Amino acid sequence: YRLARVIALAKHYLGNEDAVSRWLKRPNRALGGGAPIQLIDTELGARAVENVLGRIAYGGVS
């Protein structure tokens, strides 16, 4: 459920599946250097990933 929720949100903000796949696997400074896919296994981690996606959507650098 968490993975599907994050992927749907990422597709909405990033546009296509290739961009989503790359973003999920790439280390992210806003997530302490971890790849978003590594954090989705917990609700807290998934929420952190969603927050980063929200920052991307509103012009923040993430």
N, C-alpha and C positions, 0 to 999 in steps of 0.2 A: 504493500500500500504506500509506504513512504517513498519508495523508488519511483513508482508510477506518478505520484503527486509532484515530486521534484522534476521528473522528466517532462511532464506536461507544462509546468511553469517555465522550465528552461526553454522548451520549444517555443513557447509564447514570446519570450524575451529575446532569444538568440536566433530564432527563425527557422533553422533546419536541423535535421538529425545529425548531420556531420559536425556542425558547430557544437551541438549539444554533447556529442560523444567526446570531442576534443576537450571541451571545457570541463566535463566531468572527470577526465583522467589527468588533467594538468594540475600540478601543484599551484596553490592559490595563497598568496600572502595574507589575504583577508581571513583565511581559515587557518592561520598559524603555519602555513607552508604545506598543509596536507591537501591531497586531491579531494574534491567534493565527493567523489564516489566512495571514498574511505569513511566518510562521516555519516552517510545515509543510514547506516545500520542501527542508529539510535534516534529516538525522536528529537532529542536535544541537538544532535548533529544535523539532522534534516532541517530543523528550524534555522540553524546557523547558515546552511547552504541557501535556504529560501531567502534569508535576509540579504545575503550577498547578491543573489539574483535581483532582488528588489532594488539594491543600490545600482546595479548595472542598468536596470530599466529607467531609473531616474537620473542617469548621468554620472553616477559615482564611479570611481575607478575600482574595479575588483577583478 
